[in-house]
Amino acid sequence: MNNSLEITDIALVDYRDRGFMEWSRRMKRAFKGTRVRDPHPADYQRMLASLEQCVRHVLAKSAILSDARVLRFCSTRVHGSKRLQYREIDAVTLLAGSPACAIEVKFRENGQAAFKAVGQLEQSLAILRRVWPAANGLLFTLWMTPVFGGEGRAPECLNDISSVQTFLGQQPQSAFASYCLDGARFLELAASAGLWSPAQTSNLCALRRAALNPLST
């Protein structure tokens, strides 16, 4: 976190919180004019959001997930200006009613995504631990190259989520873990649990191709 900022009034709020939703709309409007409008990337991002929700459903089978997964806090700069801010966390587990683990979910085809995700999670944890100092952090990555049929260099991947489940079962102790799971294997596990379908995988791949090459559609 920026040392010139004082962070106060920290709370976790529901991702459907009215204040957070309005703040999100303002942020989207602020960036809307700086981006070229293209429906294909937007459709692909919505599909990735569905996949992220699928990941949450899978994790919820081995841990209690909280709907309050958005950090709300006030930041005050040295010159005194105060601003209400929000920071969404992909998933937050609960233990005895308190936040136990903050989870960042990433879909990776290269090393850059993993590097960026670590920084994002560390920033969220820096705020969260001001109130819940023992909260754990988990970076859960799906290696998507096997799904999309690319040739990226594969990291060391798990074939199941047992290690993830074990970590989520730990007591909060300011621990940090990073696990990468083969994306194709994860989608098989999700499909066997009725949480995903081959048709969704086909749609995901088609939308990715369209996003990368709009002229292909």
C-alpha positions as CSV (number, residue, x, y, z in Angstrom):
1,M,0.0,0.0,0.0
2,N,1.0,3.6,-0.6
3,N,2.7,4.9,2.6
4,S,1.2,8.4,2.0
5,L,-2.3,7.0,2.5
6,E,-4.0,6.4,5.8
7,I,-6.5,3.6,5.5
8,T,-9.5,3.6,7.9
9,D,-13.1,2.4,8.4
10,I,-12.3,-1.0,6.9
11,A,-15.2,-3.4,6.4
12,L,-16.2,-6.3,4.2
13,V,-19.5,-5.8,2.4
14,D,-21.7,-7.9,0.2
15,Y,-20.8,-7.9,-3.5
16,R,-24.4,-6.7,-4.1
17,D,-24.0,-3.8,-1.8
18,R,-25.7,-0.7,-3.3
19,G,-22.7,1.6,-2.6
20,F,-20.3,-0.8,-4.3
21,M,-22.5,-1.3,-7.3
22,E,-22.8,2.5,-7.8
23,W,-19.1,2.9,-7.3
24,S,-18.5,0.2,-9.9
25,R,-20.8,1.9,-12.4
26,R,-18.9,5.2,-11.9
27,M,-15.6,3.5,-12.5
28,K,-16.9,1.9,-15.7
29,R,-18.2,5.3,-17.0
30,A,-14.8,6.9,-16.2
31,F,-12.9,4.3,-18.3
32,K,-15.6,3.9,-21.0
33,G,-14.4,6.8,-23.1
34,T,-10.8,5.6,-23.1
35,R,-11.5,2.2,-24.7
36,V,-12.5,1.2,-28.2
37,R,-16.0,-0.5,-28.0
38,D,-15.8,-4.0,-29.3
39,P,-18.5,-6.5,-28.3
40,H,-16.3,-9.6,-28.6
41,P,-14.0,-8.9,-25.6
42,A,-17.0,-8.0,-23.5
43,D,-18.7,-11.3,-24.3
44,Y,-15.5,-13.2,-23.5
45,Q,-15.1,-11.4,-20.2
46,R,-18.7,-12.3,-19.3
47,M,-17.9,-15.9,-20.0
48,L,-14.8,-15.7,-17.8
49,A,-17.0,-14.3,-15.1
50,S,-19.2,-17.3,-15.4
51,L,-16.2,-19.5,-15.1
52,E,-15.1,-17.6,-12.0
53,Q,-18.5,-18.2,-10.5
54,C,-18.0,-21.9,-11.3
55,V,-14.7,-21.8,-9.4
56,R,-16.5,-20.3,-6.4
57,H,-19.1,-23.1,-6.5
58,V,-16.4,-25.7,-6.5
59,L,-14.6,-24.1,-3.6
60,A,-17.8,-23.8,-1.7
61,K,-18.0,-27.6,-1.5
62,S,-15.0,-27.6,0.9
63,A,-15.3,-24.2,2.6
64,I,-17.9,-21.7,3.7
65,L,-17.8,-18.7,1.3
66,S,-19.0,-15.3,2.3
67,D,-21.1,-13.0,0.2
68,A,-19.3,-10.2,1.9
69,R,-16.2,-10.3,-0.3
70,V,-15.7,-6.6,-1.1
71,L,-13.4,-4.5,1.0
72,R,-14.8,-1.0,1.7
73,F,-12.5,1.5,3.2
74,C,-11.6,5.2,3.4
75,S,-8.2,6.4,2.2
76,T,-6.9,9.8,3.4
77,R,-3.9,11.4,1.7
78,V,-1.3,13.5,3.6
79,H,-3.0,16.7,2.4
80,G,-6.3,15.6,4.0
81,S,-8.5,14.6,1.2
82,K,-10.6,11.6,2.1
83,R,-12.1,9.1,-0.4
84,L,-14.4,6.1,0.0
85,Q,-13.0,3.1,-2.0
86,Y,-13.9,-0.5,-2.7
87,R,-11.7,-3.5,-3.6
88,E,-13.4,-6.7,-4.7
89,I,-11.9,-10.0,-3.7
90,D,-12.8,-13.1,-5.8
91,A,-13.7,-15.2,-2.8
92,V,-13.5,-15.0,1.0
93,T,-13.9,-18.0,3.3
94,L,-15.3,-17.9,6.8
95,L,-14.3,-19.8,9.9
96,A,-16.3,-19.3,13.1
97,G,-18.0,-16.4,11.4
98,S,-14.8,-14.4,10.6
99,P,-12.8,-14.0,7.4
100,A,-10.3,-16.9,7.2
101,C,-8.9,-16.7,3.7
102,A,-8.9,-14.2,0.8
103,I,-8.8,-16.0,-2.6
104,E,-7.6,-14.5,-5.9
105,V,-8.7,-16.5,-8.9
106,K,-6.8,-16.2,-12.2
107,F,-7.0,-17.8,-15.6
108,R,-3.5,-18.0,-17.0
109,E,-1.9,-18.5,-20.3
110,N,1.4,-16.8,-19.5
111,G,3.6,-15.8,-16.5
112,Q,2.5,-12.1,-16.5
113,A,-1.0,-12.9,-15.2
114,A,0.4,-14.8,-12.2
115,F,2.8,-12.0,-11.4
116,K,0.0,-9.4,-11.5
117,A,-2.3,-11.6,-9.4
118,V,0.2,-12.0,-6.6
119,G,0.4,-8.2,-6.3
120,Q,-3.4,-7.8,-6.4
121,L,-3.8,-10.4,-3.6
122,E,-1.1,-8.9,-1.5
123,Q,-2.7,-5.4,-1.7
124,S,-6.1,-6.9,-0.6
125,L,-4.4,-8.8,2.3
126,A,-2.6,-5.7,3.4
127,I,-6.0,-4.0,4.0
128,L,-7.8,-7.0,5.2
129,R,-5.2,-7.9,7.8
130,R,-5.5,-4.5,9.5
131,V,-8.8,-5.8,10.9
132,W,-8.2,-9.6,10.7
133,P,-4.4,-10.0,11.0
134,A,-4.4,-13.8,10.8
135,A,-6.3,-14.0,7.5
136,N,-4.7,-16.4,5.0
137,G,-4.2,-15.7,1.3
138,L,-4.7,-18.1,-1.6
139,L,-3.8,-17.6,-5.3
140,F,-5.8,-20.2,-7.2
141,T,-4.8,-20.3,-10.9
142,L,-6.3,-22.3,-13.8
143,W,-3.8,-23.0,-16.5
144,M,-6.0,-22.5,-19.6
145,T,-3.7,-23.5,-22.4
146,P,-4.9,-27.1,-22.4
147,V,-8.5,-25.8,-22.8
148,F,-7.7,-23.4,-25.6
149,G,-5.2,-25.7,-27.4
150,G,-2.2,-23.4,-27.3
151,E,1.4,-24.2,-26.9
152,G,2.4,-22.0,-23.9
153,R,5.0,-23.3,-21.5
154,A,3.1,-25.2,-18.8
155,P,3.8,-24.5,-15.1
156,E,3.7,-27.3,-12.5
157,C,-0.1,-28.1,-12.2
158,L,-2.2,-30.1,-9.9
159,N,-4.5,-32.7,-11.2
160,D,-7.1,-32.3,-8.4
161,I,-8.0,-29.7,-5.8
162,S,-7.2,-31.8,-2.6
163,S,-4.2,-29.5,-1.8
164,V,-6.4,-26.5,-2.1
165,Q,-9.1,-28.1,0.1
166,T,-6.4,-28.9,2.7
167,F,-5.2,-25.3,2.7
168,L,-8.7,-23.9,3.0
169,G,-9.3,-26.1,6.1
170,Q,-6.4,-24.5,8.0
171,Q,-6.8,-22.1,10.8
172,P,-6.0,-18.5,9.9
173,Q,-2.3,-17.8,10.6
174,S,-1.3,-15.2,8.0
175,A,-0.3,-18.0,5.6
176,F,0.0,-17.6,1.9
177,A,-0.3,-20.4,-0.8
178,S,-0.4,-20.5,-4.6
179,Y,-1.8,-23.5,-6.5
180,C,-2.1,-24.0,-10.2
181,L,-4.6,-26.5,-11.6
182,D,-4.8,-27.8,-15.2
183,G,-7.8,-25.9,-16.6
184,A,-9.1,-28.8,-18.7
185,R,-8.9,-31.1,-15.6
186,F,-10.8,-28.5,-13.5
187,L,-13.6,-28.2,-16.1
188,E,-13.9,-32.0,-16.1
189,L,-14.3,-32.0,-12.3
190,A,-16.8,-29.1,-12.5
191,A,-18.8,-31.0,-15.2
192,S,-18.9,-34.1,-13.1
193,A,-20.4,-32.1,-10.3
194,G,-23.0,-30.5,-12.6
195,L,-21.4,-27.1,-12.4
196,W,-20.2,-26.7,-16.0
197,S,-20.9,-28.3,-19.4
198,P,-18.9,-29.1,-22.5
199,A,-21.2,-26.6,-24.4
200,Q,-19.9,-23.9,-22.1
201,T,-16.3,-24.8,-22.8
202,S,-17.0,-24.7,-26.5
203,N,-18.6,-21.3,-26.1
204,L,-15.7,-20.0,-24.0
205,C,-13.2,-21.1,-26.7
206,A,-15.2,-19.5,-29.5
207,L,-15.5,-16.2,-27.6
208,R,-11.8,-16.2,-26.9
209,R,-11.1,-16.7,-30.7
210,A,-13.5,-13.8,-31.5
211,A,-11.9,-11.6,-28.9
212,L,-8.4,-12.2,-30.2
213,N,-9.4,-11.9,-33.9
214,P,-12.8,-10.1,-34.4
215,L,-12.5,-10.6,-38.2
216,S,-12.7,-14.4,-37.7
217,T,-16.4,-14.2,-36.9
